[in-house]
């Protein structure tokens, strides 16, 4: 199964484009901290190229900017080619299905909201995932 989730911060403002088919797509890069530190004891990060299509891409372009926290989920896709010198190359890109603001936005607002694709292909803004239980209902939890 090809399914991945990353949490990080945008390294630059998203770029919205329109494909030849007329569908919008948004390219952006996120920096994701590694758990371990480098040899010199400093934090290290991976920089992931991402693409969100259609309304998800428009959502990213509208509500996110450089420095904003983001959690994305989707799938990794590879692109293989041979360069001009005959060397075989490969690049990886995350194709985004779901976008959330869990780390907060530099401009504030909408923390914890997500935008995702429903099973029927429609896009919907989801309510926050955490909710408080009324007093006395903790005993009914299944765990």
C-alpha positions as CSV (number, residue, x, y, z in Angstrom):
1,X,0.0,0.0,0.0
2,X,1.4,3.4,-1.0
3,X,0.1,5.8,1.7
4,X,2.1,8.5,3.5
5,X,1.6,11.3,6.0
6,X,4.0,14.2,6.6
7,X,4.0,17.1,9.0
8,X,6.2,20.1,8.3
9,X,6.4,23.7,7.2
10,X,6.1,25.2,3.7
11,X,9.6,26.3,2.4
12,X,8.1,28.7,-0.1
13,X,4.7,30.1,-1.3
14,X,2.7,27.5,-3.2
15,X,2.5,27.8,-7.0
16,X,-0.9,27.3,-8.7
17,X,-0.8,26.3,-12.3
18,X,-3.3,25.0,-14.8
19,X,-2.6,21.8,-16.7
20,X,-3.3,21.5,-20.5
21,X,-6.5,19.6,-19.5
22,X,-7.7,22.7,-17.6
23,X,-7.3,21.1,-14.2
24,X,-5.5,23.2,-11.5
25,X,-2.5,21.9,-9.8
26,X,-0.5,23.4,-6.9
27,X,3.2,22.6,-6.4
28,X,4.9,23.3,-3.0
29,X,7.7,22.0,-0.9
30,X,7.6,21.2,2.8
31,X,10.5,20.8,5.2
32,X,10.0,17.8,7.6
33,X,12.3,17.5,10.6
34,X,14.0,14.2,11.2
35,X,13.8,12.6,14.6
36,X,17.6,12.1,14.9
37,X,20.1,14.9,14.8
38,X,23.0,15.1,12.4
39,X,26.7,14.4,13.2
40,X,27.2,17.9,14.5
41,X,24.2,17.7,16.8
42,X,22.0,20.0,14.7
43,X,18.5,19.3,13.5
44,X,18.2,17.9,10.0
45,X,15.2,18.1,7.7
46,X,14.0,16.4,4.5
47,X,12.6,18.7,1.8
48,X,9.6,17.0,0.0
49,X,8.1,18.2,-3.3
50,X,4.3,17.9,-3.3
51,X,1.5,18.4,-5.8
52,X,-2.1,18.8,-5.0
53,X,-4.7,18.7,-7.8
54,X,-8.1,20.3,-8.4
55,X,-9.9,21.9,-5.5
56,X,-7.3,20.6,-3.1
57,X,-4.6,22.5,-5.0
58,X,-6.7,25.7,-5.0
59,X,-7.2,25.3,-1.3
60,X,-3.5,25.0,-0.6
61,X,-2.8,28.1,-2.8
62,X,-5.5,30.1,-1.1
63,X,-4.9,29.3,2.6
64,X,-1.1,28.5,2.9
65,X,2.0,30.5,2.5
66,X,5.7,30.1,3.2
67,X,6.3,29.2,6.9
68,X,2.9,27.8,7.5
69,X,2.6,24.4,9.3
70,X,1.0,21.7,7.3
71,X,0.2,18.0,7.5
72,X,-0.4,16.3,4.2
73,X,-1.4,12.8,3.3
74,X,-1.2,11.1,-0.1
75,X,1.0,8.7,-2.0
76,X,4.6,8.9,-3.2
77,X,5.3,8.6,-7.0
78,X,8.6,8.2,-8.7
79,X,9.6,9.6,-12.1
80,X,12.5,7.8,-13.9
81,X,14.4,9.2,-16.8
82,X,17.8,9.3,-18.5
83,X,19.6,12.7,-18.6
84,X,21.5,14.1,-21.5
85,X,24.7,12.4,-20.4
86,X,23.0,9.0,-20.3
87,X,22.8,8.8,-16.5
88,X,19.7,7.2,-15.1
89,X,17.8,9.5,-12.7
90,X,14.9,9.2,-10.4
91,X,12.9,11.8,-8.5
92,X,10.1,11.4,-6.0
93,X,7.0,13.6,-5.4
94,X,4.1,13.3,-2.9
95,X,0.7,13.4,-4.6
96,X,-1.5,15.0,-2.0
97,X,-5.1,13.9,-1.1
98,X,-5.5,15.6,2.3
99,X,-4.2,18.9,3.7
100,X,-4.5,20.1,7.4
101,X,-3.3,23.0,9.5
102,X,-2.3,21.2,12.8
103,X,1.0,23.1,13.4
104,X,-0.8,26.5,13.2
105,X,-0.7,29.2,10.6
106,X,1.6,32.2,10.6
107,X,-1.5,34.3,9.9
108,X,-3.6,32.5,12.6
109,X,-7.1,31.0,12.4
110,X,-8.5,27.6,11.3
111,X,-6.1,25.5,13.4
112,X,-6.9,21.8,13.2
113,X,-9.2,22.0,10.2
114,X,-8.6,19.8,7.2
115,X,-9.6,19.7,3.6
116,X,-10.0,16.3,2.1
117,X,-11.5,14.3,-0.8
118,X,-14.5,12.3,0.1
119,X,-15.1,8.8,-1.3
120,X,-17.3,10.3,-4.1
121,X,-14.5,12.7,-5.1
122,X,-16.1,15.8,-3.6
123,X,-13.9,18.0,-1.4
124,X,-15.1,19.0,2.0
125,X,-13.8,21.0,4.9
126,X,-13.8,18.6,7.9
127,X,-14.6,19.6,11.4
128,X,-11.8,19.5,14.0
129,X,-10.9,16.0,14.8
130,X,-10.8,16.4,18.6
131,X,-13.9,17.0,20.7
132,X,-14.5,17.2,24.4
133,X,-16.7,14.7,26.1
134,X,-19.4,15.9,28.5
135,X,-18.6,15.3,32.2
136,X,-19.2,11.7,33.3
137,X,-19.0,10.0,29.9
138,X,-15.3,9.0,30.1
139,X,-16.4,5.6,31.6
140,X,-18.2,4.6,28.4
141,X,-15.0,4.7,26.3
142,X,-14.2,1.3,24.7
143,X,-10.5,1.4,25.7
